[in-house]
Amino acid sequence: SPKGVGAMELRTLAAVSAIALAITTGLAACGSGGPAASSLAAKIGCGNVTQAPQDSNAQQDIDCDLSGGAAVEIATFGSTSDRNAWISGQPGTTCCAAGDLWAATVTPGGSEPAGPMLQQIASKLDGQQVKAAG
């Protein structure tokens, strides 16, 4: 009956989707429990993603550009203590938006101050604006 064929196609599609999801999840995980830096960049509309210099305890560290010329650095971490250490090493004027195992800094490209941009990033990524303890 046609009904049986439809159910089988749906099961096949579901199985293919589950496999694709498993592969995608595996790639994003990279041995970490935190979010992927590139997916955080996508959520805030930050383009031109490049690898930041790996000079920190971050698992992933990327630079990207917001429309309007601001540069954003987003880093993800394996632990909250690693994240806090990274935040404390950032300049207070551009730092930071932070959340669960991630943090971001902004370098304004125009006349807009960093604070409102950090607030916007924090709200889009379910984090909060924090200051470097320095």
LUMTORGU-717613 format. One record per residue (C-alpha): residue number from 1; x, y, z. Coordinates in pm, 1 decimal, always signed. Example, Ala and Ser with C-alpha at 12.3 -4.5 7.8 and 13.67 -1.06 7.14 Angstrom:
REM LUMTORGU-717613
[pt 1, [+1230.0, -450.0, +780.0]] [pt 2, [+1367.0, -106.0, +714.0]] 
//
This chain:
REM LUMTORGU-717613
[pt 1, [+0.0, +0.0, +0.0]] [pt 2, [+119.9, +359.0, -58.3]] [pt 3, [+98.1, +426.1, +316.4]] [pt 4, [+372.0, +167.7, +387.1]] [pt 5, [+609.6, +319.5, +131.6]] [pt 6, [+571.6, +666.7, +285.3]] [pt 7, [+650.8, +539.8, +634.2]] [pt 8, [+960.2, +359.4, +508.0]] [pt 9, [+1085.1, +673.1, +328.9]] [pt 10, [+1035.2, +872.3, +648.4]] [pt 11, [+1232.8, +618.4, +850.2]] [pt 12, [+1515.5, +631.6, +595.6]] [pt 13, [+1517.9, +1012.8, +604.2]] [pt 14, [+1521.7, +1009.2, +984.0]] [pt 15, [+1814.2, +767.5, +986.1]] [pt 16, [+2009.6, +979.9, +735.9]] [pt 17, [+1937.6, +1294.1, +941.8]] [pt 18, [+2053.4, +1121.4, +1259.9]] [pt 19, [+2379.4, +1017.1, +1092.2]] [pt 20, [+2436.9, +1368.9, +954.9]] [pt 21, [+2365.5, +1514.7, +1298.3]] [pt 22, [+2608.3, +1273.5, +1463.5]] [pt 23, [+2881.6, +1369.7, +1215.7]] [pt 24, [+2814.7, +1743.1, +1263.0]] [pt 25, [+2809.9, +1708.5, +1641.1]] [pt 26, [+3133.6, +1512.2, +1631.0]] [pt 27, [+3305.9, +1783.5, +1429.1]] [pt 28, [+3180.8, +2064.0, +1652.1]] [pt 29, [+3279.6, +1885.4, +1971.0]] [pt 30, [+3653.4, +1847.4, +1901.4]] [pt 31, [+3694.9, +1695.2, +2244.9]] [pt 32, [+3535.0, +1990.8, +2423.4]] [pt 33, [+3214.0, +2037.8, +2615.2]] [pt 34, [+3180.4, +2401.1, +2511.0]] [pt 35, [+3032.2, +2565.8, +2203.7]] [pt 36, [+3222.5, +2600.1, +1876.1]] [pt 37, [+3366.8, +2948.9, +1834.9]] [pt 38, [+3255.7, +2963.0, +1470.1]] [pt 39, [+2894.7, +2884.1, +1563.1]] [pt 40, [+2901.1, +3166.8, +1819.0]] [pt 41, [+3032.6, +3400.5, +1547.7]] [pt 42, [+2746.7, +3296.7, +1319.1]] [pt 43, [+2488.4, +3367.4, +1591.5]] [pt 44, [+2603.2, +3728.0, +1627.1]] [pt 45, [+2635.6, +3784.2, +1251.8]] [pt 46, [+3014.1, +3805.2, +1260.6]] [pt 47, [+3172.4, +3728.9, +923.4]] [pt 48, [+3519.1, +3685.2, +773.2]] [pt 49, [+3615.4, +3433.6, +1042.2]] [pt 50, [+3989.1, +3372.7, +1075.7]] [pt 51, [+4200.6, +3179.3, +1324.1]] [pt 52, [+4337.3, +3402.2, +1599.6]] [pt 53, [+4698.0, +3354.1, +1712.5]] [pt 54, [+4702.7, +3058.8, +1953.3]] [pt 55, [+4879.1, +3228.0, +2244.3]] [pt 56, [+4629.5, +3144.8, +2515.8]] [pt 57, [+4464.4, +2859.7, +2701.7]] [pt 58, [+4163.5, +2871.8, +2467.4]] [pt 59, [+4047.5, +2557.5, +2287.5]] [pt 60, [+3935.6, +2767.6, +1991.5]] [pt 61, [+4022.8, +3132.4, +1934.2]] [pt 62, [+3887.7, +3317.1, +1630.1]] [pt 63, [+3867.4, +3670.9, +1497.4]] [pt 64, [+3573.3, +3795.4, +1292.5]] [pt 65, [+3417.2, +4119.6, +1168.4]] [pt 66, [+3081.3, +4276.5, +1249.5]] [pt 67, [+2908.1, +4499.1, +997.3]] [pt 68, [+3012.5, +4852.8, +1083.9]] [pt 69, [+3380.3, +4764.7, +1106.7]] [pt 70, [+3414.1, +4628.6, +1459.6]] [pt 71, [+3648.6, +4333.3, +1508.2]] [pt 72, [+3548.2, +4060.8, +1752.6]] [pt 73, [+3761.5, +3790.3, +1909.4]] [pt 74, [+3571.9, +3485.3, +2034.7]] [pt 75, [+3741.3, +3214.8, +2237.5]] [pt 76, [+3604.5, +2889.5, +2378.4]] [pt 77, [+3746.2, +2701.8, +2675.5]] [pt 78, [+3756.0, +2360.9, +2838.4]] [pt 79, [+3695.1, +2500.7, +3185.8]] [pt 80, [+3561.1, +2807.8, +3361.4]] [pt 81, [+3900.8, +2872.7, +3521.5]] [pt 82, [+4064.4, +2879.9, +3174.6]] [pt 83, [+3796.7, +3123.9, +3058.6]] [pt 84, [+3844.9, +3348.1, +3363.3]] [pt 85, [+4223.6, +3348.4, +3315.6]] [pt 86, [+4178.1, +3456.4, +2952.5]] [pt 87, [+3937.2, +3734.7, +3053.6]] [pt 88, [+4179.5, +3864.9, +3317.2]] [pt 89, [+4447.9, +3897.1, +3048.4]] [pt 90, [+4237.3, +4118.7, +2820.3]] [pt 91, [+4245.4, +4500.9, +2810.2]] [pt 92, [+3963.9, +4635.4, +3027.4]] [pt 93, [+3841.0, +4880.8, +2764.5]] [pt 94, [+3742.1, +4611.7, +2513.2]] [pt 95, [+3656.9, +4319.7, +2744.0]] [pt 96, [+3438.0, +4116.4, +2761.1]] [pt 97, [+3118.1, +3934.6, +2689.9]] [pt 98, [+3122.8, +3589.1, +2846.9]] [pt 99, [+2905.4, +3283.9, +2894.3]] [pt 100, [+2928.4, +2910.8, +2945.9]] [pt 101, [+3287.8, +2823.2, +2842.5]] [pt 102, [+3323.4, +3115.5, +2597.9]] [pt 103, [+3432.7, +3479.7, +2605.0]] [pt 104, [+3454.6, +3760.4, +2349.1]] [pt 105, [+3626.3, +4096.9, +2311.7]] [pt 106, [+3542.6, +4381.7, +2073.7]] [pt 107, [+3767.0, +4629.5, +1898.4]] [pt 108, [+3537.5, +4905.2, +1771.5]] [pt 109, [+3591.4, +5002.4, +1409.1]] [pt 110, [+3408.7, +5333.2, +1426.1]] [pt 111, [+3283.5, +5579.1, +1683.3]] [pt 112, [+3062.7, +5331.4, +1870.9]] [pt 113, [+3206.4, +5236.3, +2212.2]] [pt 114, [+3279.4, +4871.8, +2293.7]] [pt 115, [+3033.1, +4850.0, +2586.3]] [pt 116, [+2705.8, +4845.7, +2389.6]] [pt 117, [+2850.4, +4598.0, +2138.7]] [pt 118, [+2962.1, +4365.9, +2420.0]] [pt 119, [+2614.3, +4391.9, +2572.3]] [pt 120, [+2457.1, +4298.0, +2238.5]] [pt 121, [+2691.9, +4000.5, +2193.5]] [pt 122, [+2621.7, +3884.4, +2549.4]] [pt 123, [+2244.6, +3899.9, +2500.8]] [pt 124, [+2254.4, +3715.1, +2165.6]] [pt 125, [+2469.2, +3436.3, +2312.7]] [pt 126, [+2298.3, +3399.5, +2653.2]] [pt 127, [+2596.1, +3543.9, +2840.2]] [pt 128, [+2669.5, +3864.9, +3024.6]] [pt 129, [+2908.1, +4155.8, +3002.2]] [pt 130, [+3205.0, +4115.6, +3236.1]] [pt 131, [+3509.4, +4323.3, +3317.0]] [pt 132, [+3865.8, +4202.5, +3329.8]] [pt 133, [+3977.1, +4201.8, +3693.7]] [pt 134, [+4272.1, +4428.0, +3626.4]] 
//
